Amino acid sequence: MIKKIYLLFALVALASCEQALIKPDPASSPVSNFDLLWHTLDEKYSLFTYKNIDWQKVYNRYRPQVTDDMSEKALFEVMANMLAELKDGHISLKSDFDIALYGDWFLDYPPNYNANIIERDYLGKDYQIIPPFSTKVINGVGYIRYSSFLSLIDKETLDPLLEQYRNLPGIIIDIRNNTGGLIGNASLLAEKLGKKSAGKIRVGYQRYKAGPAHDDFTKAFR
């Protein structure tokens, strides 16, 4: 069964005797579920403009494929195909019988990392493990493997690690095949690799989705 999405709105009475109002759940049908999915993305997805996606045209293309007498699996396929138009590996559609993921961002490109080669031919047996890093001097260059930005790093760990390689001609920080994670870890790593200057080093900025329109964002901040 396709997981139903609920949007709940309430008006809370303040000092008056007004009764709190809750909109009833939308009717559960293929058409209503498809529309709910499309509208939820329309209001909450952040990258329509950046990716130059006309979401209304996507709706016009897929909505005629949905009828109230279609099976759940047929509806799931239409919904999954519609979401694939976003080309976003962070979006998935889950049901009791399948999970639709967008894998082309990974499968359409040649592999650039082989863990066996790194472990057997480069790191070998005599490398350091300084969580979350695996590290070693290889051919006179400091090699640091950082496999996931979910693994927390801090200055107390990173500073001594970089310091021990300070006199080497170079350092490689290998983040290939990284599983993603916390932006703060990426920012700290980028900050340490930037050139020192009198002012601050900008390594990125953030904006949050602030409203239902495609370009409703907060101001950029670090």
Secondary structure, DSSP 4 states (H G I P E B T S, - for coil): -BPPP----EE---SS-PPPEEPPPPP-SHHHHHHHHHHHHHHH-S-HHHHT--HHHHHHHHGGG--TTS-HHHHHHHHHHHHHTT--TT-EEEBSS-EEE--HHHHTS-----HHHIIIIII-SS-EEETTEEEEEETTEEEEEE--TTS---HHHHHHHHHTTTTSS-EEEE-TT-----HHHHHHHHHHHSPP-SS------B--B-SSSTT-BPPPB-
